[in-house]
Amino acid sequence: MTALIGHQAILRDLRALAAGADPPHAILFAGPEGTGRGLLALEYAKLLNCERAAPTAGASLFGDALPPADPASLPCNACRPCRQIDEGAHPDVITVSPGEALCRPRPGETSHDRHPNSRDIRICQVRGIIDLVSRYPFEARTRMVILDPAERLGRDAAHTILKTLEEPPGHTTFALISAAPEAMLETIISRCRRIDVHTVARAEIEAGLRERGVAPDLAAEAAAASRGRPGRALAFAREPDLMATRHRLLARCETIAIATAGDRIKYAGELGERWQRDRGSVLNELDVWESFWEARLRAAAGVRGEGPAATVARMDVLGATAALRAVQRARDDLQAQVMTRAAIELMLLSFPRRTLRGPVQEDTAAHA
């Protein structure tokens, strides 16, 4: 069974693109982390290389007799290329991320420093990509090069790869993965077929987890905590301790929400330092803040009538709404590489100061 949960409409579109006479040479999968963007790129790689989708289906290079398949059933997930891609072992499906993958110094360069912890996809890696795609694939009909996250292409690297993105060799397709396409060069985006990957309904995620053998209670809890992101739900299901961590973060949000400005600035400094070494954990904490304020918003919006309680609730609605905008602005700023600490401080100082009226529980029907 494929790891993909949801996005059947996108999968149908990818089938049509792969079966067309001129499949796009570059696709941008844009959307929040954990929604399945990378898995969709791999599904497209399988569609381009599935032996049952080949014009000569049934005549495998490796002796496996595979009958032609109904296009609606592709990729088959059974032939050698599909299995290799699912296992992350296909030699012609390459992911390039910040680090040293495909690093190729300039000819004659003798002092090229290593950069395993680079924050960006560097120009030396782009040189490696260009060199790679100039050669025929090892065994695939179509090589797939995945840039993830594509917004981390350095400016020089982005300009260098433009020509290759626009006119890659016929045996190569690019997939760009981005949670912040607004941070990418417009000239890069214009050379890609864009597919927006949205969050998935909670019920669909829960059903997908149960199909994969997750116990019903855990599937329901993981789906609710994932906030529409199947990848996160799968992680919660595999490691239930991650949900305990999420509950601790929600409790910390309660503490920070009633804290002084000085305490909030101290907390901003902690997040800023952590951003330098573990961006994913900071983005996850922003998601928890969204859950925190969404719960406050739902609780306040449920208060009806007049009187002091209703007046306080109306103020809470305004405050929670402003806080949610602040979280989204901070996420956008961080992914656009603005000053980290300043972006986080602005978010925290934009939050209304809470009073202790008891914790608000997350609504498990959210994202249903």
Buried (B, 14 or more C-beta within 10 A) or exposed (E): EEBBBBBEEBBEBBBEBBEEEEBBBBBBBBBBBBBBBBBBBBBBBBBBBBBBBBEEBEEBEEEEEBEBBEBEEBBBBEBBBBBBBBEEEBEBBBBBBBBBBBBBEEEEEEEEEEBEEBEBBBBBBBBBBBEBBEEEBEBBBBBBBBBBBBBBBBEEBBBBBBEBBBEBBEBBBBBBBBBBBEBBBEEBBEBBEBBEBBBBBBEBBBBBBBEEEBEEEBBBBBBBBBBBBBBBBBBBBEEEEBBEBBEEBBEBBBEBBEBEEEEBBEBBEEBBEBBEEEBEEBBBBBBBBBBBBBBBBBBBBEBEEEEEEEEBBEEBBEBBBEBBEBBEBBBBBBBEBEEBBEBBBBBBEBBBEBEEEEEBEBBBEBBB
